[in-house]
Amino acid sequence: MIVESGKWKVESEATRISLWRRPSFFIALAILSTFNFRFAHLLRASAIKIFLIALCLSSVQLSTAQSFEWSLRLDTKFDNREYDGVGYLGTVPSVTFFSVRLAPVVGVGFGFGGHHSIMAGASYTLDMGVAASNRDPEPLMYYNYHSSRYGLWAGKFERRHLVGAYSRAIYAGSYSFYDNVIDGFALQFHPRRGKLELVLDWDGMGSSTMRESFRILSAGEYAPFDEGAMRWLVAGYSFDMYHLASRTGMGDGVVDHILVDAWGGAALERVFPWFDRLTLKTGWTGAFDRERQGGNRWLTPGGVTFDVTVQKKRVGIRNMFYSGELLMPLWHTYGSRIYKGDPFFAGSEVNNYTMLFWHPELAKGVTLKLADGRHIGLQQVAWVGVTLDSEFFRKK
């Protein structure tokens, strides 16, 4: 029998589900086993492991207002880039990235006016062809709230939880894969005909050995009409502001980088429903960069963009074109320290990229992405993502 007590539900001993009958219990044990000695040493907090084990063992005691939650994400990505010559203006060398990443998290969920959860885990990346790991696991610890209209992430959480569509000049696919953890906050708003996101990513705590640095990201899009002759109209933007300060007492100087991508276009799949996606976008992308110790003068390159995507079922083609000034004017001084976008924007005033892709869902929670790109050379991408979580075993 379940007895209501205010907003909480109290469950009697007779109606509690046996721990050993829960598939999620065994999944949780498998996740917890990934918290090996190396990870505990990295976090300097064996108490976290003890807490998670206790949480797992006691999850059967939680009332229906609370729940034990877990998630397991596995990504395997192959990205081969064969560019003409030895590189493009000394900016983009030919290279192959091939890695696998595992990100398990466990925690507690509860609900008042939406769903809340507190989660802890790790993101662990291994490069293929390397006998021993050359990357340290990165801890994940965060609070999440989400409802039909709002979302909030706070702590250290995976970048895949962001909902904004960001320009390739802001961050590239390789960056989003290998720097996949946000340190900070993400606020998300889902109005009826659009979406909006604001993100703070604090990636450098200032000290005598480290420069303080943080990034503010934002993206949004909006379709003003549900129906009628203008129902295809859509507009949006993406924004990036990066601040690199000096080490404490060292006088390294301060660098500011701002990039704005504003666009308007047509979501023509609303007019021609045979297509799953048929979008045309055009806009302006501009940067505002300065070195405060280098004369404090703003550098303001910019240019126009055209973006076309045609997709039917899971097969499609996308062409992205940029023409204007070099969007990364301080690249040869700071490189990828402040610029996380496609480095072609640092080496070419005309930038065209065409990609054929196939993105099927192989099974529930299992996706495959195959892409073939054409730029100044060739690019082939294969990406398999698998997501399992407590919802898989939760009774409807």
Secondary structure by P-SEA (a helix, b strand, c coil): cccccccbbbbcccccccccccaaaaaaaaaaaaccaaaaaaaccaaaaaaaaaaaaacccccccbbbbbbbbbbbbbbbbbccccccccccccccccbbbbbbbbbbbbbccccccccccbbbbbbcccccccccbbbbbbbbbbcccbbbbcccccccccccccccccccaaaaaaacccccbbbbbbccccbbbbbbbbcccccccccccbbbbbbbccccccccccccccccbbbbbbbbbcccccccbbbbbbbbbbbcccccccccccccbbbbbbbbbbbbbbccccccbbbbbcbbbbbbbbbccccbbbbbbbbccccccccccccccccccccccccccbbbbbbbbbbbcccccbbbbbbbbbccbbbbbbbbbbbbcccccccc
